[in-house]
Each structure stands twice: as structure tokens, then as C-alpha cells.
Amino acid sequence: MTGGASDALATWDGNNRGDAGPDKPPNFCRLWKGVTCDAAFQITGLNLTQLNIQFPAGAALPLPRVSDILQPPAAFLLSLDAASLKLAGTLPSSFAAFYNLQHLNLRDNRGLTGSLPSLWSALTALQTLDVSSTGISRTLPSSWASLQELRAFRTENCSGLSGPLLLEWGILRSLEELVVTNSNLSGALPAWTDAGAVRAAADAALTAAQQAAGAEVNQAAAADVSPATVQQRRTPAARDRGGHAGPRATAAATSRAVSALSAALAAAPAGTRFMPLRVINLSGNKLSGQLVPGWSLFEQLQVLVLANNSLTGSLPESFARLTTLAVLDVSSNAFSSTLPASWVSLRKLQQLDLSNNALVSPVPEAWSYLYVGSGSQLRCLALFGNAGLSTAELAALKGALEQRATGKLTVVVSGGGPKCASLQQP
């Protein structure tokens, strides 16, 4: 490996099938740890973290160089795991050539920098993407509304990431898990359940993508190779060195992204096809404004964590519709309403943290029934740090709930008392 003690990839020829025969896979399918092949002996999976790469002190592995090396199996690769590999450099646009890629894990590579490439909108088969604990920066790409198969997007602990959550991402029909924590996202929470607003934003993204595609086609024509030809060839000649996609490869990738986004808009019903979100974790950002009552339509939502932001206003009564919710954490914001009486219907709730806000009394009498009988699942309720809540009312609520729960529920109403364990996803 370039920069390390192993030269396995640097000397690898994907066309060298060793002593393989019709019924015998090539050496890299049989002997290489971390390599997965299909029945036709094409490489479909690479787990580079299993190669046990050893680096000299201070050395790093340039990700654009890895992209260049891995071009031979690009058309067949479904999974690439390069977590904790001391990768460095910008995220290469040339990854758009991995057009069948479904899973990409680049987490825990602090040397990775720069923006999330807009051209990755061509990775229309992508299902999971993890760039957590990297040095990426700038904003989320609007063109990624084309990633209709994306199920999980994770960017934990990426302080350089900024800008808003995008309204046009509301058209992502498969997204189940959205985790963007300890970053610098700002602005209001998007109205992803507003069909008209989402479609308008997606239409605008499509128009921008079409304009970009036109510019790329012109550059491809200047290179005397059409995007259609590039789609067939997919050779290293279609790209520049250093992991940067050349004009012909860029035109082909942009064309795929435009087609995917256009098809998604054409297939969408008159109303919004709500994302099947199960997990939303946006803690530790700079988000402002109010909670979106329409998010109560995410009927599969199990985890909603919005702690440590600058959110204001009321806790919506409509969130009582989130009957699958197990974790709700909106602590350390500036919510200033009363506690919603209707939330007593959240029977699957295990952890509820409303601490360190500006919530006010009266405490609804119904809240003494947040825990009722053996079917109750609530294990932690945190209400401390709300100066507007009556101390006497909180003490009465704590006593009623903990007596009924007989040791199965912890209610924290005072900052000086014992704390609940850190809220975790179930």
C-alpha cells in the first residue's frame, strides 16, 4: 500500500487472474483478506481496514491515489470500507465512477478534508455513507437529492460542516437514518412534510443539475468524446490523475445524476412521499427556529435527538402522533412552552430529556401517567434546568412516577441530584 509497509494495492493488477480457471477463482478472491468476489470472480467488496496496513511515523495514505488504484473494479464494486486508515486529502470526485457502489465507509480519517463532492450525486445505488470524524467542511450538496437509494447518512463530529439542512432532501424516498452531530449546521429545521415546498426545492435542484450537465457536455464535446461513449468505456483515460474526474467522466456522471433526480420527481405522488426516517440525530449544531409540527408525520421515527442547538418556541402537541418514538432528546435549547399533555400517549418512549430549556408550569396532571403498569417502557425522564417549572410540581411528579414504576424509572428534576445515564439510541 502506498505510504505503508504493504504494496498489495500498488502492485495489484485487477486483470491478473493468477492460476484461476473456469471453476477456480483468482488469487485475490481466494487469498486476500477483506476482498469479496461474486460468482463471476469480479471484485464486489473491499474492506481495506482488514489489510493490517502499517504506516511509517507521520505517514498518510492519499485517498485520491486509492481512487486511482481501485479504478479497475470500479464498475463492479458494491462495498468499500476504509475506516480508520489514516487517509488524507480531499474527497475525490472520481469516486463517481463507482456507479454501482452501495456502501462507503470513510469514518475516523481526520486527514480527509474539503467538501462533499457534488459529483457524488451520480452514486445513485448508494445506500449507506459514513464520513464521521473526518475533516470535511462546507455545506451539504443539494444535488444529492438524486440519491434515491440512500438509507443512512452519518457525519458525526465534523466541525467544519456548515450551512442549512436542505429542503430538497425531503424527496429522498429511502432515507431511514440521518446523523449530523457536533457540526455547525445552522438555520431552521426543514419542512420535509410540506409537499409543495419540497417539490419546488427539488425542481430547483433539478434545474441547477440540468444546467451543470449542459456545461459538462460542452466540455466533453471539446474533449472529442461524448458522455454516452464515456458511459461505455469507463477507462482511466476518462479522468485526470490525482482522483479528479476529467471532463468526459464528469459529463457522464452528471448525466446519471440528472436522470435519477428527474425520474424521482416523475415518480413522486401528488403529495410528499415521506422519508421512512427511523433515526434523526442533529445534536450539537447551531440550528434555530421552532420544531416542525409536520415532523409528526414521520410515523416510523424511533429516535429524535436535537440537543445542544438554539431551537425555540413550543413543544408541539402533534408529536403525540410519533407512537413509535423510543428516544426524544431536545435538551439544552430554548423551548419556552408548557409540557404537552398529549405526550402521555407516547407509550413506547424509553428516554425523554427536556432539561436545560425555558419550559414553564403548570405541569399537566396527565404526566403522572407517563408510567402506568407493566407495559410502560419509560426509563429516564429529565426535566432539570427549567426555571419556569414549579419546584413543588416537579417534586410531586417525580414522587408519583417513581412510586408507580417501583425502581424502573429515574426522574431527574434537580441539577444537584443524581443524573440519568447518558441518553443512548435503543
C-alpha positions in Angstrom: 0.0 0.0 0.0 1.3 3.4 -0.9 2.8 5.0 2.2 2.8 1.8 4.2 4.7 -1.4 4.6 2.4 -3.3 2.2 2.5 -2.8 -1.6 -0.6 -5.0 -2.1 -2.7 -2.5 -3.9 0.1 -0.6 -5.5 1.3 -3.7 -7.4 -2.2 -5.2 -7.9 -3.4 -5.8 -11.5 -7.2 -6.4 -11.4 -6.9 -8.2 -14.7 -4.3 -10.7 -13.4 -6.3 -13.7 -12.5 -3.3 -15.8 -11.3 -3.8 -19.5 -11.8 -7.6 -19.2 -12.0 -9.7 -21.4 -14.2 -13.3 -21.8 -15.0 -14.1 -23.2 -11.5 -11.2 -21.6 -9.6 -11.2 -18.0 -8.5 -8.1 -15.8 -8.9 -5.7 -15.4 -6.1 -7.1 -12.0 -4.9 -10.6 -13.7 -4.5 -9.2 -16.7 -2.6 -6.3 -15.4 -0.6 -6.7 -11.7 0.0 -8.4 -10.9 3.4 -11.0 -8.2 3.0 -11.8 -8.9 -0.7 -15.2 -10.2 -1.7 -15.9 -11.6 -5.2 -19.1 -12.6 -6.9 -19.7 -15.8 -8.8 -18.1 -14.4 -11.9 -14.9 -13.6 -9.8 -15.5 -9.8 -10.1 -14.5 -7.9 -7.0 -17.6 -6.6 -5.3 -16.4 -5.7 -1.8 -13.2 -4.3 -0.3 -12.6 -3.9 3.4 -9.2 -2.1 3.4 -9.2 -2.0 7.2 -8.6 -5.7 7.3 -5.3 -5.4 5.3 -3.4 -4.6 8.5 -1.6 -1.7 6.8 1.4 -0.4 8.7 2.5 3.2 8.2 5.8 4.9 8.9 5.5 7.6 11.6 3.6 10.6 10.3 2.7 8.9 7.0 -0.7 9.1 5.5 -2.5 7.5 2.5 -3.8 9.9 -0.1 -7.5 9.0 -0.8 -7.3 10.3 -4.4 -4.5 7.8 -5.0 -6.6 5.0 -3.6 -9.4 6.0 -6.0 -6.9 5.8 -9.0 -5.7 2.3 -7.9 -9.2 1.0 -7.5 -10.5 2.0 -10.9 -10.2 -1.5 -12.5 -13.1 -3.0 -10.5 -15.0 0.3 -10.3 -17.9 -0.9 -12.3 -18.5 -3.9 -10.1 -17.6 -2.6 -6.6 -20.6 -2.7 -4.2 -18.9 -2.0 -0.9 -15.8 -0.1 0.2 -14.8 0.1 3.9 -11.7 2.3 4.5 -12.4 3.4 8.1 -9.6 4.4 10.4 -7.0 4.0 7.7 -5.0 7.3 8.0 -6.5 8.5 4.7 -5.7 12.1 3.7 -6.6 14.6 1.0 -9.8 15.8 -0.4 -12.8 13.5 -1.2 -12.2 12.7 -4.9 -14.8 13.4 -7.5 -13.5 10.4 -9.4 -15.4 8.2 -6.9 -18.4 8.9 -9.2 -17.0 6.2 -11.4 -18.0 3.6 -8.8 -21.5 3.9 -10.1 -22.8 0.6 -8.5 -21.4 1.4 -5.1 -23.9 0.7 -2.3 -21.8 1.1 0.9 -19.0 3.6 1.6 -17.4 3.9 5.0 -14.6 6.6 5.4 -15.1 7.4 9.1 -12.3 8.1 11.5 -9.9 9.5 8.9 -9.1 13.0 10.2 -6.8 13.7 7.3 -9.7 13.8 4.9 -10.7 17.5 4.1 -12.7 19.6 1.7 -16.3 19.5 0.7 -18.7 16.6 0.0 -18.3 16.4 -3.8 -21.5 17.4 -5.7 -20.5 14.8 -8.4 -21.2 12.0 -5.9 -24.8 12.6 -6.8 -24.1 10.1 -9.6 -23.7 7.3 -7.0 -27.3 6.5 -7.4 -27.0 3.0 -6.0 -25.5 4.3 -2.7 -27.3 3.0 0.4 -25.0 3.9 3.3 -22.4 6.7 3.6 -20.3 7.4 6.7 -17.8 10.3 6.8 -17.9 10.7 10.6 -14.9 12.1 12.4 -13.2 13.4 9.3 -12.1 17.0 8.4 -14.8 17.6 5.8 -16.1 21.1 5.6 -18.6 23.4 3.8 -22.2 22.6 3.1 -24.4 19.6 2.2 -24.8 19.3 -1.6 -28.3 20.0 -3.0 -27.5 17.7 -5.9 -27.6 14.7 -3.5 -31.4 14.7 -3.8 -30.7 12.3 -6.6 -29.5 9.6 -4.1 -32.9 7.8 -4.0 -31.5 4.6 -2.5 -29.6 6.3 0.3 -30.8 4.8 3.6 -28.2 6.0 6.1 -26.1 9.2 6.1 -23.7 9.7 9.0 -21.4 12.7 9.7 -20.7 12.7 13.4 -18.1 15.1 14.8 -17.4 17.0 11.6 -17.0 20.5 13.0 -16.2 22.0 9.5 -19.6 21.1 8.1 -21.9 24.1 8.0 -24.9 25.6 6.3 -28.5 24.5 6.4 -30.3 21.2 6.2 -31.7 21.1 2.7 -35.4 21.2 1.9 -34.8 19.3 -1.3 -33.5 16.3 0.6 -37.1 15.7 1.5 -37.5 13.9 -1.7 -35.1 11.1 -0.6 -37.5 8.2 -0.6 -35.3 5.7 1.2 -33.6 7.7 4.0 -34.0 6.0 7.4 -31.1 7.3 9.4 -29.8 10.9 9.4 -26.9 11.6 11.8 -25.1 15.0 11.6 -23.7 15.8 15.1 -21.3 18.2 16.6 -21.0 20.3 13.4 -22.0 23.8 12.5 -25.3 23.3 10.7 -27.4 26.4 11.0 -30.8 27.8 10.1 -34.3 26.3 10.6 -35.3 22.7 10.5 -36.7 21.9 7.0 -40.4 21.4 6.4 -39.8 17.9 4.9 -43.5 17.1 5.2 -44.7 20.1 3.2 -45.3 18.5 -0.2 -45.4 21.8 -2.2 -42.3 23.2 -0.7 -40.3 20.0 -1.1 -41.2 19.6 -4.7 -40.4 23.2 -5.5 -37.0 22.9 -3.9 -36.4 19.6 -5.8 -37.4 21.2 -9.1 -35.0 24.0 -8.5 -32.2 21.4 -7.7 -33.1 19.6 -10.9 -32.9 22.8 -13.0 -29.5 23.6 -11.5 -28.3 20.0 -12.2 -29.5 20.2 -15.8 -27.6 23.5 -16.3 -24.5 21.9 -14.8 -24.9 18.9 -17.1 -25.1 21.1 -20.1 -21.9 22.8 -19.2 -20.2 19.4 -18.7 -21.5 18.1 -22.1 -19.9 21.1 -23.7 -16.6 20.3 -22.1 -16.9 16.7 -23.0 -17.5 17.7 -26.6 -14.4 19.8 -26.5 -12.5 16.7 -25.4 -13.9 15.0 -28.5 -15.6 12.2 -26.5 -19.4 12.1 -25.9 -20.9 11.3 -22.4 -22.5 8.2 -24.0 -19.1 7.0 -25.1 -17.7 7.6 -21.7 -20.6 5.6 -20.2 -19.5 2.6 -22.2 -15.7 2.9 -21.9 -15.2 3.9 -18.2 -11.4 3.8 -18.7 -8.7 5.7 -16.8 -8.5 7.9 -19.9 -11.8 9.5 -18.9 -10.3 11.1 -15.8 -7.4 13.1 -14.6 -4.7 11.9 -12.3 -5.0 12.6 -8.6 -8.6 11.4 -8.2 -10.1 14.3 -10.1 -12.7 13.4 -12.6 -11.9 14.7 -16.1 -14.5 16.5 -18.3 -15.7 13.4 -20.0 -16.2 11.3 -16.9 -17.8 14.4 -15.2 -20.3 14.7 -18.0 -21.3 11.1 -17.8 -21.7 11.2 -14.0 -23.7 14.4 -14.1 -26.0 12.9 -16.7 -26.7 9.9 -14.5 -27.5 12.2 -11.5 -29.8 14.3 -13.6 -31.6 11.3 -14.9 -32.1 9.9 -11.4 -33.4 13.1 -10.0 -35.8 13.6 -12.9 -37.1 10.1 -12.5 -37.6 10.6 -8.8 -39.7 13.7 -9.4 -41.7 12.0 -12.1 -42.5 9.0 -9.8 -43.4 11.1 -6.8 -47.1 11.2 -5.9 -49.1 14.5 -5.7 -48.3 14.6 -2.0 -44.9 14.1 -0.4 -43.6 10.5 -0.2 -42.4 10.9 3.4 -38.9 9.7 4.1 -39.1 6.5 6.2 -37.0 8.1 8.9 -36.2 6.0 12.0 -33.3 8.0 13.4 -32.7 11.8 13.3 -29.8 12.9 15.4 -28.8 16.6 14.8 -27.3 17.3 18.3 -24.5 19.8 18.8 -25.2 22.2 15.9 -26.4 25.7 15.6 -29.9 25.0 14.4 -32.5 27.7 15.2 -36.2 28.4 14.9 -39.0 26.1 16.0 -39.8 22.4 15.8 -41.7 21.5 12.7 -45.2 20.2 13.7 -45.4 18.3 10.4 -42.5 16.0 11.5 -45.2 14.2 13.4 -46.0 12.5 10.1 -42.7 10.5 10.3 -44.6 7.6 11.7 -41.6 5.2 11.8 -39.4 7.6 13.8 -37.8 5.9 16.8 -35.0 8.3 17.8 -35.2 12.1 17.6 -32.2 13.9 19.2 -31.9 17.7 18.8 -29.9 18.5 21.9 -27.5 21.4 22.2 -28.9 23.7 19.5 -30.7 27.1 19.6 -34.2 25.9 19.0 -37.1 28.0 20.4 -40.9 28.1 20.7 -43.3 25.4 21.8 -43.1 21.6 22.1 -45.7 20.5 19.5 -48.8 18.7 20.8 -48.8 17.0 17.3 -45.7 15.0 18.3 -48.1 12.7 20.2 -48.5 11.0 16.8 -45.0 9.7 17.0 -46.2 6.5 18.6 -43.0 4.5 17.7 -40.7 7.0 19.4 -38.3 5.5 21.9 -35.8 8.4 22.4 -36.7 12.1 22.4 -33.9 14.5 23.5 -34.4 18.2 23.0 -32.2 19.3 25.9 -30.1 22.4 26.0 -32.2 24.5 23.7 -34.6 27.5 24.5 -38.0 25.9 24.4 -40.4 28.1 26.4 -43.8 26.4 26.4 -45.7 24.2 28.8 -45.3 20.5 28.7 -47.7 19.0 26.1 -50.4 17.0 27.9 -50.9 14.8 24.8 -47.4 13.4 25.0 -48.7 11.0 27.7 -49.8 8.8 24.7 -46.1 8.1 23.7 -46.3 4.6 25.2 -43.0 3.3 23.6 -41.0 6.2 24.9 -37.9 5.0 26.9 -35.9 8.1 27.3 -37.2 11.7 27.4 -34.8 14.6 28.1 -36.2 18.1 28.2 -33.6 19.5 30.5 -31.9 22.9 30.3 -34.7 24.8 28.4 -37.1 27.5 29.5 -40.2 25.4 30.0 -42.9 26.7 32.3 -45.7 25.5 34.6 -48.3 24.2 35.0 -47.2 20.6 34.8 -50.1 18.7 33.2 -51.8 16.3 35.6 -51.7 13.7 32.8 -48.0 13.5 33.0 -48.3 11.5 36.2 -49.5 8.7 33.9 -46.4 8.6 31.7 -45.7 5.4 33.5 -48.7 3.1 34.0 -48.5 -0.7 34.5 -46.1 -3.3 33.3 -46.3 -2.3 29.7 -44.7 1.1 30.3 -41.3 1.5 28.8 -40.1 4.9 30.1 -36.8 4.5 32.0 -35.5 8.1 32.1 -37.2 11.5 32.4 -35.0 14.6 32.7 -36.7 18.0 33.5 -34.0 19.8 35.4 -32.7 23.2 34.3 -36.2 24.7 33.5 -36.5 27.7 35.9 -40.1 28.2 34.9 -41.3 24.8 36.1 -42.6 24.8 39.7 -40.3 23.0 42.1 -43.3 21.7 44.0 -45.0 20.4 40.9 -41.8 18.7 39.7 -41.3 17.0 43.1 -44.9 15.8 43.1 -44.5 14.4 39.5 -41.2 12.7 40.5 -42.8 11.1 43.5 -45.9 9.8 41.7 -44.0 8.4 38.7 -41.2 6.7 40.7 -43.6 5.2 43.2 -45.7 3.7 40.3 -42.5 2.5 38.5 -41.0 0.8 41.6 -37.4 1.3 40.7 -37.7 1.0 36.9 -37.8 4.7 36.2 -35.5 7.6 37.1 -36.9 11.1 37.1 -34.4 13.9 37.4 -35.9 17.3 38.3 -32.9 18.9 40.0 -29.4 19.6 38.7 -27.9 18.8 42.0 -29.4 15.4 42.2 -28.4 12.1 40.6 -28.4 12.2 36.8 -29.8 9.7 34.3 -27.3 7.8 32.3 -26.4 9.4 29.0 -29.2 9.0 26.6 -28.4 6.4 24.0 -30.1 5.1 21.0 -32.0 1.9 21.8 
